[in-house]
Amino acid sequence: MVGFTSLPSTIVSLASLAVFLIPLIALLLAYDAIVGEDEDGTLLLLLTYPLSKGQLLIGKLLGHGAIMTTSTILGFGASAVTILVFAQNAAISEVLGSFSIFILSASLLGIVFIAFAYLISAWVSEKSKAAGLALIFWFMFVLVFDLGLLGLLVATEGRFHPDLIPYLLMLNPTDVFRLINLVGFEGSGQGLLVMAGELSFGYGILFSVLIAWVVAPFFAAYWVFRKRRI
């Protein structure tokens, strides 16, 4: 059977796909935002204008963030429109509500990794190194972090304070994104997410954590950029 089955399964499927693609796209979009312009000589030209490094970085974040947000709205919004048009058993309010939360959280996730890309780009001196570090960041946050927690639980046979696991998941923005979109539906959480789902983190807390993940690497990138020699 091909077609719309249920909203939870659709959101879960899209979230499982987005958590791999969005961070990678964001990192590849912005990894050369500073080091690339430094190598090309355009960064020095930009800084000759009455423009501070903070303003330059904020401008880049607004531009890259707008690109990620627009593409996310167009890409995943098309799914919502398709469901509303062709799925007779879909409630309009439920589809719009779930997809609004999904698109907002996906956009924030992309902006988080754009900020990480700025941090990498301000730190390294060569564009090739920035690209390599961007892939390492993606690999660590998307794959290694959860595997490390699972390995820790298995190695300690579950004696590693399982009550701490939900809070440790807050240390990974991709897990916060998963929690926003997967645990909201009954039975959709898997693996470590089941433990976090039992604590019933509210949308307010989860979105606040995701916004904090935007702010922290951005200010770190600004601090490194200020000390970078042009």
VEXLOLUM-639276 format. One record per residue (C-alpha): x, y, z. Coordinates in steps of 0.1 Angstrom, whole numbers, plus 5000, padded with zeros to 4 digits. Layout:
BEGIN
XYZ
...
***
This chain:
BEGIN
500050005000
501450344990
500150665004
499550855036
498950625066
499250835097
500751175108
503051025135
504650785110
505151065085
506751305110
508951025124
510150935089
510851295079
512651355113
514751055108
515851175074
516251535084
518551465114
521151325089
520751575061
520051915077
523251925098
525351815069
523852065045
524252345071
527952265077
528752235040
526852565034
528852775058
532152595066
534152845045
532253155056
535353315072
538353105061
537153095025
536853475023
540153515041
541853295015
540253484987
541153825001
537553945003
537453935041
540054205045
538054415020
534854375040
536554475072
537754805056
534154915056
532555065088
531554715098
532554535130
533354165131
530254095151
528054275126
529654075098
529053745115
525453835124
524853925087
526253595076
524053415101
520953595089
521753515053
522653155058
519753115083
517353255057
518553005031
518152715055
514752825067
513452895032
514552565019
513152385049
509752555045
509652475008
510852125011
508851995041
505952235036
505352065002
504851745022
502251905043
500452055013
500451714996
498951545026
496251805029
495351784992
495451404987
494851245022
491251245030
491751115066
494151395076
492851665100
493952005088
494652145123
496751845133
498751845101
499452215103
500352205140
502751905137
504452035105
504852385120
506752235150
508752015127
509752295103
510552535131
512752275149
514452165117
515252535108
516752585143
518752265139
520152395107
521052725123
522852545151
525152375127
525652695107
526952845140
529252545144
530452605109
531352965117
533252845148
535252595126
535752855099
537053115123
539352865140
541252705111
543652875086
542852665055
539552585038
540452215034
540852185071
537452355077
535852095054
537451805072
536451935106
532952005095
532551635085
534051535119
531551755137
528651595117
529951245124
530351315161
526951475168
524851265144
526350915149
529050885176
527351065205
524350835208
526450525201
528750635229
525850665254
524450325243
527950165246
528250315281
524950165292
525849825277
529349825293
527949915327
524949675323
522549965328
524150075361
525350405348
522650625364
519950575337
518150875351
520951095338
520650985302
517751215293
519751515305
522851395287
520751395255
520451775259
524151795252
523451695216
521251935194
520351645171
518851455200
516951765211
515451785176
514551415178
512851465211
510751755198
509451555169
509551185179
508651175215
505551385210
503851085194
503050785216
505350495209
507550675184
510650715206
513350455202
516450365221
517750635243
514750855234
512350635253
514050725286
513751095278
510151055268
509350925302
510351265317
507951445294
510151735285
507852015273
508152205240
509152515259
512152345275
513252165244
513052465221
514852675248
517752415247
517852425209
518052805209
520852785235
522652555211
522352835185
523653105209
526552915224
528552825193
527753155177
529253355206
532253105206
532653175169
532553555175
535153525202
537553325180
536853555150
537753855171
541153705179
541753585144
544653765126
543653895092
***
